[in-house]
Amino acid sequence: MYQLKPKKFYMYTQRGITLIESLVALVVTALGILGILGVQMRTLTDTSTTVRRAQAIRLIEDFSERLKASPNSLVEINNYASGFADIPTKPDCSTGCTNVQLVAYEVANWKNSVKDTLPLGQASIFTPPAEGGSAAGERRQLGIMIAWRENERDNSASYKDAIDATQIYNDAGNLVTAGGNDALTNKCPTGATCHLQYISVAARCAPYSPGGATSTYYCPGS
């Protein structure tokens, strides 16, 4: 009777294989984490962009309501113009304000709201290009452009042309230079994101021309 002898197993030494596999796993994991972080950062940026633009829209609505509350906003429409670089000061209205002083007071308050609400926020109020050649008494709109720190993915020239009030679309659908050529007032500043909107000025004071004289405005209760 033969006795079975156990076979001899020879262990071959493997050096470095486990370390390489671990390094590859770490690299793959790191790339996955970086990808997730990139998606999260892009989501946060898009969310911030949406919030900032919504705030800009609300600020323009606030300015529109200020115009509606003033019975003399139409006759004083030209005095609302204020470029990005203009920093209006609030007049002392402790003993009463004239119409011009009231406009300066409202513009100063509103511009301070823009500055406090948006990062590096600034605003420009101007006459729309389409009304640039109209007589003062025939203007019915104001252009409002609010700018804040750049945080959007698309900052190309073609994108910003759509919010450039120094240009308008012609009959062929192409952008051409028009009225409002003051780039410091009607164009989005470099390195900023902008929101452009045109608002109508409420005509609470009815214009009339007695005997063909210069137009005056009648406000009920004035």
Buried (B, 14 or more C-beta within 10 A) or exposed (E): EEEEEEEEEEEEEEEEEEEEEEEEEEEEEEEEEEEEEEEEEEEEEEEEBEEBBEBBEEBBEBBBEBBBEBBBBBBBBEBBBBBBEBEBEEBEEEEEBEBEBBBBBBBBBBBBBBBEBBEEBBBBBBBBBBBBEBEEBEBBBBBBBBBBEBBBEEBEEEEBEEBBBBBBEEEEEEBEEBBBBBBEBBBBBEEBBBBBBBBEBBEBBEEEEEEEEEBEBEEEEE
